[in-house]
Amino acid sequence: MWNYKKSRLETERIELIQFFKKKLKFLIDDFDFSQSLEKEFDKYPGGAKYYYLKYTNYQRQRQIEIIIHRNSDYRLWTIKKLNGSMIPDFYDNENIVSITDLDLMADPKTFNHIKHAVFTEEKKRKYVLEMIELLKIHWLKLIEGSYWIDRATIDKISLNKWQVKSGFRRDKLLEKIKTEFKFLENYGYKIIYDTNLLPPHKQSPTCEVIYSNFNKNDNYAILNDYKDYGFQIDHFIDNRLKGEMINHVLTENQDKDWKFVTKMANWLESNLENTVANNG
């Protein structure tokens, strides 16, 4: 067990959680929710990496969850529609809505996404109070379990405002990569890492899938780095970088990006075929 002095950030996170608890106490008092706080640790000292503050009521078939990261503010604030004792996956957009979704639904004309990007401790608390007021004014029926929002209704507003659907989405280009590079399975490779399986609060601008051949200690890491490098293939043998390709800066043209992925998959498949043929 780590022995450490609490950092300023950890202290602020705990204080923020206590503020949430105090202001959300009405969920317990008025709606009979039960409250729990779960923590997720990693190898680094300094407290939990993630805090999961949950309010659950199985009779009302609702769970409210707030996720807070140790080095930043909250990551997600969602309301989930339960199915018996089953809690929906984050990508089950039919049965989960975010506080941002609810703010958008309440008044699309005045919605400002900047409001949901808060950094200072003072603004975080102000934001918490504003969102609780939003719930009390517009969404008590959602909390009490007598009403649920159709995702198509939120999508309609989002499409009109930004030309994109609402909700949490997995990276489409990474799914395309897994389809095109599936041939690696024919050469003994298996997927050992896939960022599309991570929940939204653990996603980053880098979407990656790693194929490994354990018998050869041979790995291909294929990634889309939307921030810096674009499409990239890294080849590791015995944990050493054997080769690296940075061939394509991702664009907003999906057809162009997808064609390049297909081109690179065909190139790698041809190389592997030649390697096998040359080795007898």
C-alpha positions as CSV (number, residue, x, y, z in Angstrom):
1,M,0.0,0.0,0.0
2,W,1.3,3.4,-0.9
3,N,2.3,5.8,1.8
4,Y,1.9,9.3,0.5
5,K,0.8,12.8,1.4
6,K,-2.4,13.8,-0.4
7,S,-1.7,16.0,-3.4
8,R,-3.5,19.3,-3.9
9,L,-5.3,17.8,-6.9
10,E,-6.4,14.7,-4.9
11,T,-7.7,17.0,-2.1
12,E,-9.6,19.1,-4.6
13,R,-11.1,15.9,-6.2
14,I,-12.3,14.7,-2.8
15,E,-13.7,18.1,-1.9
16,L,-15.5,18.2,-5.2
17,I,-17.0,14.8,-4.6
18,Q,-18.2,15.9,-1.2
19,F,-19.8,18.9,-2.8
20,F,-21.6,16.6,-5.3
21,K,-22.8,14.5,-2.4
22,K,-24.2,17.4,-0.4
23,K,-26.0,18.9,-3.4
24,L,-27.4,15.6,-4.7
25,K,-28.7,14.5,-1.3
26,F,-32.2,15.2,-2.6
27,L,-31.9,12.0,-4.7
28,I,-31.6,10.0,-1.4
29,D,-34.1,12.0,0.6
30,D,-36.8,12.5,-2.0
31,F,-36.4,9.6,-4.4
32,D,-34.9,6.8,-2.3
33,F,-31.7,6.4,-4.3
34,S,-28.8,4.6,-2.7
35,Q,-25.4,6.3,-3.0
36,S,-22.0,4.6,-3.6
37,L,-18.5,5.8,-4.4
38,E,-16.1,3.4,-6.2
39,K,-12.5,4.0,-6.9
40,E,-10.2,2.8,-9.7
41,F,-6.4,2.7,-8.9
42,D,-3.4,2.4,-11.1
43,K,0.3,1.8,-10.5
44,Y,1.0,5.4,-9.7
45,P,0.8,6.9,-6.1
46,G,-1.5,9.8,-5.4
47,G,-4.9,8.3,-4.8
48,A,-7.4,6.8,-7.2
49,K,-7.2,7.6,-10.9
50,Y,-11.0,7.5,-11.3
51,Y,-13.8,8.1,-8.8
52,Y,-17.3,6.8,-9.7
53,L,-20.0,8.5,-7.7
54,K,-23.2,6.5,-8.3
55,Y,-26.9,7.0,-7.3
56,T,-29.0,3.9,-7.9
57,N,-32.6,3.0,-7.6
58,Y,-33.6,-0.4,-9.0
59,Q,-37.3,0.2,-8.2
60,R,-37.2,3.3,-10.4
61,Q,-34.8,1.6,-12.8
62,R,-32.4,4.5,-12.8
63,Q,-28.8,5.1,-12.1
64,I,-27.1,8.5,-12.0
65,E,-23.3,8.3,-12.4
66,I,-20.6,11.0,-12.1
67,I,-17.1,10.1,-13.1
68,I,-14.2,12.2,-11.8
69,H,-10.5,11.9,-12.9
70,R,-7.8,12.6,-10.4
71,N,-6.0,15.1,-12.6
72,S,-8.9,17.0,-14.0
73,D,-12.6,17.8,-13.3
74,Y,-15.5,15.3,-13.8
75,R,-15.3,13.3,-17.0
76,L,-19.0,12.2,-17.4
77,W,-22.3,12.8,-15.8
78,T,-25.0,10.4,-17.0
79,I,-28.4,9.0,-16.3
80,K,-28.9,5.4,-17.2
81,K,-32.2,3.5,-17.7
82,L,-31.7,0.1,-16.1
83,N,-33.0,-3.3,-17.4
84,G,-33.8,-5.1,-14.2
85,S,-30.5,-5.5,-12.5
86,M,-28.6,-4.9,-15.8
87,I,-26.8,-1.5,-16.1
88,P,-26.4,-0.4,-19.8
89,D,-23.1,-0.1,-21.5
90,F,-21.9,3.5,-22.2
91,Y,-22.4,3.0,-25.9
92,D,-26.0,1.9,-25.4
93,N,-27.3,5.3,-26.5
94,E,-30.9,4.1,-26.3
95,N,-30.6,3.7,-22.5
96,I,-28.2,6.4,-21.4
97,V,-28.2,10.2,-21.6
98,S,-25.6,12.6,-20.5
99,I,-26.1,15.9,-18.6
100,T,-25.0,17.6,-21.8
101,D,-27.8,15.8,-23.7
102,L,-30.3,17.0,-21.1
103,D,-29.1,20.6,-21.3
104,L,-29.3,20.5,-25.0
105,M,-32.9,19.2,-24.9
106,A,-34.0,21.7,-22.3
107,D,-33.3,24.7,-24.6
108,P,-31.5,24.0,-27.9
109,K,-31.5,27.7,-28.9
110,T,-29.5,28.9,-25.8
111,F,-27.3,25.8,-25.4
112,N,-23.6,26.6,-25.1
113,H,-21.2,23.6,-25.0
114,I,-18.5,25.9,-23.5
115,K,-20.6,25.8,-20.3
116,H,-19.7,22.1,-19.9
117,A,-15.9,22.7,-20.1
118,V,-15.1,24.0,-16.6
119,F,-11.7,24.1,-15.0
120,T,-11.4,26.3,-11.9
121,E,-12.8,24.9,-8.7
122,E,-15.1,27.9,-8.3
123,K,-16.6,27.3,-11.8
124,K,-17.0,23.6,-11.1
125,R,-19.2,24.2,-8.1
126,K,-21.2,26.8,-10.0
127,Y,-21.6,24.3,-12.8
128,V,-22.8,21.5,-10.5
129,L,-25.4,23.9,-9.0
130,E,-26.6,24.9,-12.5
131,M,-26.9,21.3,-13.7
132,I,-28.8,20.2,-10.5
133,E,-31.2,23.1,-11.1
134,L,-31.6,21.8,-14.7
135,L,-32.5,18.4,-13.4
136,K,-35.0,19.8,-10.9
137,I,-36.7,22.1,-13.3
138,H,-36.9,19.9,-16.4
139,W,-36.0,16.3,-15.7
140,L,-37.5,15.1,-12.4
141,K,-39.8,12.7,-14.3
142,L,-36.7,11.2,-15.9
143,I,-35.2,10.7,-12.5
144,E,-38.3,9.2,-10.9
145,G,-38.6,6.7,-13.6
146,S,-41.9,7.7,-15.2
147,Y,-40.3,9.1,-18.4
148,W,-37.5,8.4,-20.8
149,I,-36.1,10.3,-23.8
150,D,-36.0,8.8,-27.2
151,R,-32.5,9.0,-28.7
152,A,-33.9,10.0,-32.1
153,T,-35.3,13.1,-30.5
154,I,-31.9,14.2,-29.2
155,D,-30.3,13.2,-32.6
156,K,-32.7,15.4,-34.5
157,I,-31.6,18.4,-32.4
158,S,-27.9,17.5,-32.7
159,L,-28.1,17.0,-36.4
160,N,-29.9,20.3,-37.0
161,K,-27.3,22.1,-34.8
162,W,-24.0,20.4,-35.7
163,Q,-24.8,17.8,-38.5
164,V,-23.7,14.9,-36.2
165,K,-25.6,12.5,-34.1
166,S,-25.6,12.7,-30.3
167,G,-24.4,10.2,-27.8
168,F,-21.2,8.2,-27.3
169,R,-19.7,6.7,-30.5
170,R,-16.9,4.3,-31.2
171,D,-14.3,5.4,-33.7
172,K,-15.5,4.3,-37.2
173,L,-12.1,4.4,-38.8
174,L,-10.8,2.0,-36.2
175,E,-13.6,-0.4,-37.0
176,K,-12.7,-0.1,-40.6
177,I,-9.1,-0.9,-39.7
178,K,-10.2,-4.1,-37.9
179,T,-12.2,-5.2,-41.0
180,E,-9.3,-4.5,-43.4
181,F,-6.6,-6.0,-41.3
182,K,-8.5,-9.1,-40.3
183,F,-6.2,-11.1,-42.6
184,L,-3.6,-10.9,-39.8
185,E,-5.6,-13.6,-38.0
186,N,-4.6,-16.0,-40.9
187,Y,-1.0,-15.5,-39.9
188,G,-1.5,-16.3,-36.2
189,Y,-2.1,-12.7,-34.9
190,K,-4.8,-11.9,-32.4
191,I,-6.1,-8.6,-31.1
192,I,-4.7,-7.9,-27.6
193,Y,-5.7,-4.2,-27.3
194,D,-8.5,-2.3,-28.8
195,T,-9.3,1.3,-27.7
196,N,-12.8,1.0,-29.1
197,L,-13.6,-1.3,-26.2
198,L,-12.7,1.4,-23.7
199,P,-15.5,3.5,-22.1
200,P,-15.8,7.1,-23.3
201,H,-14.0,8.6,-20.2
202,K,-10.9,6.5,-21.0
203,Q,-10.8,7.4,-24.7
204,S,-8.1,9.7,-26.1
205,P,-7.3,11.4,-29.5
206,T,-5.3,8.2,-30.3
207,C,-7.4,5.2,-31.4
208,E,-5.4,2.0,-31.6
209,V,-5.6,-1.7,-32.1
210,I,-2.7,-4.1,-31.5
211,Y,-2.3,-7.5,-33.1
212,S,0.1,-10.0,-31.5
213,N,1.5,-13.3,-32.6
214,F,2.6,-14.8,-29.3
215,N,4.6,-17.6,-30.8
216,K,6.9,-15.1,-32.6
217,N,6.6,-12.3,-30.0
218,D,5.6,-10.2,-33.0
219,N,3.2,-7.2,-32.8
220,Y,1.6,-4.8,-35.2
221,A,0.2,-1.6,-33.6
222,I,-2.2,0.2,-36.0
223,L,-3.5,3.6,-34.9
224,N,-5.2,6.8,-35.8
225,D,-3.8,9.8,-34.0
226,Y,-6.3,12.5,-34.6
227,K,-4.1,15.1,-32.9
228,D,-0.6,14.7,-34.3
229,Y,0.4,11.8,-36.6
230,G,-2.6,10.5,-38.5
231,F,-2.6,6.9,-39.6
232,Q,0.3,4.8,-38.5
233,I,1.6,1.2,-38.4
234,D,4.3,0.2,-35.9
235,H,5.9,-3.2,-36.1
236,F,7.5,-4.6,-32.9
237,I,9.6,-7.8,-32.7
238,D,10.7,-8.9,-29.2
239,N,9.4,-5.6,-27.9
240,R,11.7,-3.6,-30.1
241,L,10.5,-1.3,-32.8
242,K,11.2,-3.0,-36.2
243,G,9.5,-0.5,-38.5
244,E,7.4,2.6,-38.4
245,M,5.2,4.1,-41.1
246,I,3.5,7.5,-41.0
247,N,2.0,7.8,-44.4
248,H,-1.2,9.6,-44.2
249,V,-2.6,12.7,-42.3
250,L,-6.2,12.0,-41.6
251,T,-8.7,14.3,-43.4
252,E,-12.4,15.1,-43.1
253,N,-12.9,13.0,-46.3
254,Q,-14.0,9.6,-45.0
255,D,-13.8,7.9,-48.4
256,K,-10.2,9.1,-48.9
257,D,-9.1,7.9,-45.4
258,W,-10.9,4.6,-45.8
259,K,-9.3,4.0,-49.2
260,F,-5.9,4.6,-47.7
261,V,-6.5,2.1,-44.9
262,T,-7.5,-0.5,-47.5
263,K,-4.3,0.3,-49.5
264,M,-2.1,-0.2,-46.4
265,A,-3.9,-3.4,-45.5
266,N,-3.3,-4.8,-49.0
267,W,0.3,-3.7,-48.9
268,L,1.0,-5.4,-45.5
269,E,-0.9,-8.6,-46.6
270,S,1.3,-8.7,-49.7
271,N,4.5,-8.3,-47.7
272,L,3.4,-11.1,-45.3
273,E,2.6,-13.4,-48.2
274,N,6.1,-12.8,-49.7
275,T,7.8,-13.3,-46.4
276,V,6.0,-16.7,-45.9
277,A,6.8,-17.7,-49.5
278,N,10.5,-16.7,-49.2
279,N,10.8,-18.7,-45.9
280,G,9.4,-21.8,-47.5
